[in-house]
Amino acid sequence: MSDCLHKNLVLIIENSNKLRCKTCHLTITPEELGNNHCPECYEATGKKQYDFEEIITNHSDVSQYRCEDCGVIIKTES
């Protein structure tokens, strides 16, 4: 279990096609990324990170928030 208190939350907007880096949790659109590496990881470590996951959005009454500190996704019903 994480010790994170999830104080730094960002709403994940529905209908957004985004990718999230599995290392640093940077969220970026495929258009911004292209076929390139994660710019945040490269700037911080000098290593090219290509491992991303697609953020899947749904069209229900569930809102999703991402903790910027630990990367966890929190879902809430409206």
N, C-alpha and C positions, 0 to 999 in steps of 0.2 A: 504494500500500500504506500502511496506517495505521501510525503509530508507537505506537499503544496497546498496552500489554502485557496487557490484559484481566484486571486484578487484582480488579475489582469485578463479579463474576458473580452473577446471580440465576437460580435454576432456574425455568423456565417450567413450571408445573404443567399436566399433561394434563387434558383435560376442562374447561378453563377457557375461557370465551368472553370474550375481551378485545380491546381496541382499543389501538393504539400510535400516539401522535402522531408524525407524520413530521418534525416540527421538533425537539422536545425529548426525544422517546422516552418520554414518560410512558405508563405502561401503566394502563389503567382499564377497568372493565366498562362495557358499554353502559348498564346500569341507572344507574350512577353518573354517566355522561356525559349521558344523555338526548339531547336534540337541541341541546345547548349546545356551546360552544367549549371548547378545552383550558384548564383552569384554571391550569395551570403556566405556559404561554406568556403568558396574559393577566396573571398576577401579575408575571412577569418583564419583559414588554415593553409591556404595555398594549394589545397587538394581539390580536384574536380569531382563533384558528387553528382551522379546521374540517377539516384534512386528516389523516385517520387511516387506518391499515391494520389489517385484521383479523389477529390472530395465529391461525394455523391449527395446531391440535393434531392429532396422529395417535395411534393406539392401538398403536404398534409398540414394539419394544425400543429406541427411540431417545430419548435425553433431550436436551432443548434448554436452553441457557443463554443469557442475554442479558447483554452487557457494559453496565453502567450508564453507563460513561464515553463509549463511542462508539456504542452501539446495535447492534453486530453480534450475529448469532445464531450460536451454536456448537452443533453437533449431535454427540452421542457415542452409540456403540452399547454396550449392556450385554452 
